[in-house]
């Protein structure tokens, strides 16, 4: 049993549609699609990614870097470590082809445990599971998005205090990649649990990257999972205009700076300056989390007070002056 990809060598095979009898193809079957039977995720779901300004500029140049599970573990050592019961059970009765594939990729000490006649069955099973876990971490890349209808102040603080938030949807993600370069991916929401044994969904089988601990629940994460083809450049090509529906500039950036950043991003879009008549053609706005706008034009009014910049201390702007706080005795 092999998981074959275009222009690539045979890679880890233990992700397949074992629990979908009508499906004959492997999990990566030359399409970008939403995982079936997962939590409801419509194609028009609002997805956000909070990022540095430099990352957005790379997107506008048509490139995105997607880290492997192995690289994500440098930040979170528990990444993709939770497994559902069906995944655990699978290694107790592996098909011959799967067993042989794992033995080829096992390290010497793992191979000795698996082949040792006196080793306990649970030790052999755990050794096989460790080989699969390591190889999967090297061969899957994950692009993380946040599912919400509003901005998240928590994510602004964590990921993009001086950056931007990009908005998209599953439908846009599916259309953004050139199928000649990227024709295979899965899109699915993450399940948050401290006890994956309670998860029985078939879509979690052999997909530990769809689990995270409950302490990460605020991320409301949706993941796009790609196979990593070692011979290919790690920067995936994409169409930024297709991907991006809106850009928000950090609320921690003063309004006057946000407006200038917007103009620079407009040029990066190769559209140039816009007028009020076609303002909605490119949706790049300062964040709304700290300021209320009466009309769209208010977003770009340079005469408004700077909510995160230097405050004007004129007497007309300080209501407590009229309350007698500084009145002479």
N, C-alpha and C positions, 0 to 999 in steps of 0.2 A: 504494500500500500504506500503510495507516494503522493506527495503534494507538489505537483509540477507547476512551475510558473514560466511565463514567456521569457526566453533568453536567460534562463537561470539553471543552476544545478538543482538536483533533488534536495528538498529541504525537509524539516521536521514534519512528520506525517500525522501525528496524533491529534489533529484537529479535523474532524470530518463530520458529516451529517449522519452519525450513527442512529440518532433518534428521529430522523425524518425519512421514513421508508420511501416516500415519493421522490426524494432527492438522490440523484445518482452521482452528483459532482461533489468535489471537495469544497471546503469552506471558502477558499479563495478560487472563485470560478469565473474570473474575468468579468467582474462587474463591481461597481461601487453601490452598495445597497445597505439598507437598514436591517439589522439582525431580526429574523422572524421570531414572533412570540415573545419578544422582550417587552419591557414596560412601554406603554404607549408613547411613541415619538413621531408625530406627524411630520410630513415633509416641510411644512411651513413653521415648524417650531423655531422660536427665537433663540439663537445661540450667540454667545459673546466670548471673545478672547481678549484678555487684558495683556498688554505687551509694551515693550520699550518702543520708542519712536523709530529706532534703527531697524527693529524687526518689521514694522509696518513698511518702511521704505524698501526693505528687501522684498516684501510681498508685492509692492507696487512695481517692482522690477521683475515680477513673475517667478519668484523663488521662495520656497519655504523649507526650513530644516525641521525634520521630525525625528525626535530621539528614540532610541531603542528602549525596551524595558530595562535592559542592563544599565543604560545611561541614567534612566529615571531612578534607579536604585541607589545612585550616588547621593541623591537628595532624600529619598525615602526607602530605607532598606527593606521595608515590608511590601513594596510595590509588587503586585501580582503574586503574593505569597498565600493568599486565602484560596481554598479549593472547595468545591461542592462535593457531596458524597459520591456522585457518579464518577467524578474525576479520580477520587481516591480509589474507588473500587476497580476502576479500569486497569490499574497496574497490577492487580492480583491475577489477572488472566489475560495477558497480552497476546494478540495474534502473533504468529511466527515472524512475519515481516517487520512488525513494529519492534519486536524484541531484538531482531538482528540489527535494525537501524540504530537503536539505542546502544547496543554493544559496540558498534563501530565508532560511536562518538563518546563512549565512556572513557574516563581516565583510568590509568593502570590500577589504582587502588579500588576504584569502583568495580572494575572488571573482576578483580580478585574476589571481592565480596559476592558478586553475582554468581561466579562460577565455583566458589568454594563449597564442597559437599557438606560441610558441617555448619555453614551459615544458616541462621534461622530464616524462614520464609519472609517474615516482616522486614528483616535487614535487606534481603534481596529486593523486595518491592520498593523499599525506601531508596535504595541505591538507583534503581531504574527511574524512580520519580525525580530524583535529583538531576540525573542526566537530562531528562526531558525538560525540567524547569530551566536549567542552564542554557540549553540549546534554543528553547522558545524565547528566552530573554534576549538572545543575540539576533533572533530572526523575526521579531515583530517590532514595528515602530508605532508609536502612539501620539496622536495629535489631540490635545485636550481642549474642550470648549465648555462654557458655562451656560446652562439652560435656565433662562429667566426672561420675564417680560419687562424688567426694570434693571437699572444699573445696580451694582453691588458695591457699597462703600468698603466692605471688608476686602474685596478683591482689588479695588483701587489701591488700598493701603498696602496689600501684600505684593502685587505684581506691577503696578503701573502708576506710582505716585507722580512721576514725570513723563508718563507715556500716554497711551491711547487705549481705547476699547473698540474692537472691531465687531460688527454685528453681521451675522449670516444666518443660514438655515440649512437643514440637511439637503434640500433640493438644490440649493446653490453649490454646496460642496460637491455633490455628485456631478454637476455640470462644469465645475471650475478646472478640472484636470483634463489634459489632453490624453485620450485613451491610448495613444501611441506610446506614451511614457508611463502613465499610471492607469491601469485598467482593472485594478483589483483592490478592494478595501471593504471594511465593514464599519457601520455606524451604529452605536448602541449606547444607551444610558448606563451609568455605573450603579450597581446596587451597594448600599451602605449597610454593613452588618459586622458585628463582632463574633457572630456564630454562623459561618457559612453552611453548617450542617442543616440549617433550617431552610436553605434554598434548594428547591427541587426543580426549578425551571430548566427545561432541556437546553435553552440557549446558553446556560452557564457551563455546560459540559466542555471540559478542556479549554476553558476561557477564563483563567484566573485574573486576567487584566480587566474583567468586568466587575470585580469586587474591590471595595475599599472599606477601611474601618469607619465606624460611625462618626468618629471625631472629624472626619473630612466632609460631613454631610453638607456643610455650608457651600461647598464647591458646586453642588448640583451638576456633576460632570457628565458630559456626553463625549464619548471617545470615537475617534476615527482610527481604525487599526489597519496598517499596511504591512505587507511582507517586505522584509529588507532583502534586496538583491545585492550581494556583496560586490559584484562587478560594476554597479551603477554609482553615479555621483549621489552623495547624500542629500543634495538640494533637489527637491522635487519641483518640477515646473508646473505652473498653474496660471490661470487668467484671473488677476486680482479684481477686475471690474465685474466679472461674473460672480466671484466669491463674495465680495463686500457689498452689503446693502446700506451700511451706515458706519461712520466713524465718530466716536466721541473723544474729545480731548480732556485730559485729566482735570478734575476740579481743583487740584492743588497747584495748577498753573494759572497765574494771573490772567485776567481776561485779555488785556492788551497783547500779551505774549501768545495766548491761545489763538487770537485772530491772525497774528502773523504766521503762526504754525499752520493755520488753515490755508492761508494763501500759498505757502510753500507746498503743502500737500496737493493743492489744486494744480499747481504747476507739475508736480510729479505725476498727476493723473493725465497730464498733457491736454488740459482743458483751458487753463488760464483763468483770469479773473471772471467773475460772473456778476450779473446784475440782479436786481430784485425780481425781474420777470422770469428768469430761469434758475432761481435759487435752489429749487428742489431737485435739479438735475444731478447735483452732487451733494450728498448728505454728509457733510463734515461739520460737526457742531461742538462747541464747548459743552462740557458735562452739565447735566441738569440737576445734579444731586444737591447742590448748594445754592442754587438760584432759581427763582420762579420767573418765567418769561410770559408776558402777556401775548406777544405775537412772535412769529418766527424772526422778524427783523430785529427784535430786541436782543437776540443772541449775539448780534454783531455790532451793537451800539457801543462805540468806544467811550461815550460820555457816561456810561453807567459806572457805579462804584465798583471797585475791584474787590470781590468777595474774599480773595486770597492774597491780595496785594496790599499796598499802603493805603490806609484810610485817610480821607480828607477830614480834618478836624475843624471845619468851619462851624460857627455857632448854629447855623440853620440845620446842620446835620446831627446835632446832639440834643435830643429831646430833654434830657435831664437838666440842661442849663435853665430851662424855663420853670423848673420845679422848685427853685429856691435853694438848691444844693450849694451854690456859690454866692448867694446873696450876702451882702455885707451885713454884719450884725448891727 
